[in-house]
Amino acid sequence: MTRNLPVKADRIAADIDALAALTEPDRPWTRRAFTPMFLKGRAYLERRFKEAGLETRIDAAGNLIGLRKGAGSKGTIMLGSHSDTVPNGGCFDGIAGVAAALEVARSLDDAGIALEHDLEIIDFLAEEVSIFGVSCIGSRGMLGLRPTEWLEREADGMSLAEGIRMVGGDPAVDLRRGDIRAFLELHIEQGPVLEKERIDIGVVTVIAGITRIEIVVEGRADHAGTTPMGARRDALTAASRVVLGIERIASELAQGPSHFAATVGEFSMEPNAANVVPSHVRMLIDARAEDPAVMESFSEAVSALTEQTAKRSGVTITPPRRISNNPATPMAASVVALLEESAAGLDASSRRMVSGAGHDAAFLAKVAPAAMVFIACRDGRSHTPEEWADNDDIALGAAVLYETVLKLDRR
């Protein structure tokens, strides 16, 4: 379907292509936060912000902000996402959201529209897990939600505090923005639903909670060639039973009415030698749930699984330990409705969705009405060089943002 959109798709494509060209040559597409390549991407965005007539600055939390002043004093409508990537990631995750937000500001100028609210376009610092092992550093910092102890984390010869200063921020300043009246973020779905169902727009109703659980298995190191099979306390075989049990439990819970997924994403063993029975295994579970009660059911089932496995295998398994626990974050029902109304006004199909991935919007939602627009990505792939989204889809998502900004401003 040909649509007459209030935004220009070619400008969005130009920005995404330009950022895609700024990557480590041997690792497409890689621009990790706090690296020289990330700073090159930031310099490009700052230039494009200025060309769009935005007043640019780096706030104390290290976020790049482009301001379009409003005619009134009604607070700030904020749009944006992030430009940092995972290693060997794609060129749309986060970047599409920043490019779409910038296009909204340009298109408002093209139409000669003066908003009553200030409009801020944001490139949040380090939404992805950074070299410091933590994520959403900029959005947390903007709202006073960044743990103070994070500033002491070290990587690549510098602390996080030094990294924030390097990108132009000031970690000594305690930001607690109170002027944000609404936040919108466009993002690729990072899943296959929209493409499979041939739906234009996903409207996020909740961002799933993320819990990470550590499990440690202690066995006994013995000679691999002389220790009888029935006399071993093999930490790896016990850990394997735990991993398969986690998959079974998660698959059962995923059949329920709410979103759930769990992955053993980190796994290490010792002594990791071909001729030694493994004596130690550590694993980390990443579990994501829309419903906190389902997460509790999963945790209880994993605890029972480890107890049973320890008895069966003759090993010691420490009680599963929660490393982190971020609860699910609902989006604002009023803004969700406006996004749906805007999509319908553009003759775009839409459906409500749960986001299984974390986003900066989860933290903005703690202080202001927030919602997200999803657009399809090919085969649902993300965090991979094969990640791809059609520019027409991104432009349609940007148009939904544009129309919703106008509605929010009138409210």
ABEGO torsion letter per residue (X at the ends): XBBBBABBAAAAAAAAAAAAABBBAABOBBBBBGBAAAAAAAAAAAAAAAAAGBBBBBBAAGBBBBBBBBABBAEBBBBEBBABBBBGBBAABGAAAAAAAAAAAAAAAAAGBBBABBBBBBBBBGABBBAAGBBGAAAAAAAGABBAAAAABBBGGBBAAAAAAAAGBBAABBBBBAABABBBBBBBAGBAAAAAAGBABBBBABBBBBBBBBBBBBBBBBBAAABBAAABBBAAAAAAAAAAAAAAAAAAAAABABBBBBBBABBBBOAGBAABBBABBBBBBBBBBABAAAAAAAAAAAAAAAAAAAAAAGBBBBBBBBABBBBBBBBBAAAAAAAAAAAAAAGBBBBBBBBABBBAAAAAAAABBBBBBBBBBBGGBBGBAABBBBAAAAAAAAAAAAAAAAAAAAX
